[in-house]
Every structure is written in structure tokens, then in C-alpha cells.
Amino acid sequence: MIEHFQAGKFLVILGIIIIVIGLIVYFFGNNLHWFGNLPGDIKIEKENFKFYFPITTMVILSVLLSVIIKIIHRFF
């Protein structure tokens, strides 16, 4: 069972992470146009149909989030 103190600490850390991601997108959004268009991302565009499945982007995000979570876990 999660104690109230731990849940509060988790929510504060989650909020800080969301704010940092928002600031990165706000200030560097124009420089991140390559993100989501990496080799390995599947794009199918036809006349009346569009399909997009960003496999490579999801793998990179998963690795980055895993590293960040492990770093945070070590400090707390």
C-alpha cells in the first residue's frame, strides 16, 4: 500500500516532469520536427487513408523514460 507521503512525492515529481516536457516542446518545438519521422516509423498515405505507427520513436521514448525513472529511483 502506498503511503500518502510517497504518493504526494510521486505526484510532485510527475508534475515537474510534465512541466519540463512542456517547456521543451514550447521553446524547442521547431527544432524537434525530426522526432516522429525517424527511420523505422511506418507511414502509409493513400488517397483516402493515412496510417502512422512510430515504432522507432516509441522505442527511443521508452528507453529514455526507463533511464529517467531509474535515475529518479536511485535518488529517492
Backbone torsions as a table, in degrees:
resi	resn	phi	psi	omega
1	MET	NA	134.4	-179.2
2	ILE	-81.3	130.2	176.2
3	GLU	-74.7	158.6	-178.9
4	HIS	-62.8	-36.3	-179.4
5	PHE	-65.3	-43.2	179.6
6	GLN	-66.9	-39.1	178.7
7	ALA	-64.5	-40.5	177.8
8	GLY	-64.9	-41.2	179.2
9	LYS	-64.1	-41.5	178.5
10	PHE	-62.0	-43.7	-179.9
11	LEU	-65.5	-37.3	177.2
12	VAL	-65.1	-45.2	179.2
13	ILE	-63.8	-42.5	178.1
14	LEU	-61.9	-41.2	177.5
15	GLY	-63.5	-41.1	178.6
16	ILE	-64.1	-41.4	178.9
17	ILE	-63.1	-42.3	179.1
18	ILE	-64.3	-40.6	178.1
19	ILE	-63.7	-43.2	179.5
20	VAL	-63.2	-44.1	178.1
21	ILE	-62.3	-42.2	177.7
22	GLY	-61.5	-42.0	178.4
23	LEU	-65.9	-39.5	177.8
24	ILE	-62.2	-46.2	179.7
25	VAL	-65.7	-39.2	-178.3
26	TYR	-65.9	-47.6	-174.3
27	PHE	-87.6	-29.1	-175.8
28	PHE	-118.2	18.2	-177.3
29	GLY	-59.2	-36.7	179.9
30	ASN	-69.4	-27.1	-179.2
31	ASN	-88.3	-2.9	-178.3
32	LEU	-105.3	21.4	-177.9
33	HIS	-64.8	-23.5	178.6
34	TRP	-72.4	-24.6	-176.8
35	PHE	-72.9	121.0	-174.0
36	GLY	102.4	-9.5	177.0
37	ASN	-122.5	38.1	-177.7
38	LEU	-83.4	158.0	173.4
39	PRO	-61.4	133.5	-177.0
40	GLY	105.1	-17.0	174.0
41	ASP	-77.4	130.5	-175.8
42	ILE	-90.7	125.4	175.9
43	LYS	-130.0	125.0	174.7
44	ILE	-126.6	117.6	179.4
45	GLU	-124.6	119.0	176.0
46	LYS	-123.4	-174.9	-174.4
47	GLU	-56.7	-52.1	-178.0
48	ASN	-117.0	21.2	-173.2
49	PHE	-147.7	134.0	174.0
50	LYS	-132.9	133.7	177.8
51	PHE	-134.6	131.8	-178.5
52	TYR	-137.7	124.0	179.9
53	PHE	-135.0	99.3	-173.8
54	PRO	-82.3	75.5	-176.7
55	ILE	-62.1	-53.1	-177.0
56	THR	-61.8	-42.3	179.3
57	THR	-61.6	-41.9	179.5
58	MET	-66.7	-36.8	178.3
59	VAL	-65.5	-44.2	179.4
60	ILE	-63.2	-44.4	177.6
61	LEU	-62.1	-39.8	179.3
62	SER	-63.3	-44.1	179.0
63	VAL	-64.2	-45.8	179.7
64	LEU	-61.6	-45.2	179.5
65	LEU	-65.3	-37.6	177.3
66	SER	-63.1	-42.4	179.0
67	VAL	-65.1	-44.3	179.9
68	ILE	-62.2	-43.9	-179.5
69	ILE	-64.9	-39.8	178.5
70	LYS	-66.2	-37.9	177.9
71	ILE	-65.1	-45.5	179.1
72	ILE	-63.6	-39.5	-179.1
73	HIS	-64.2	-35.4	179.5
74	ARG	-66.4	-36.2	-177.3
75	PHE	-80.9	-21.3	-178.7
76	PHE	-116.6	NA	NA
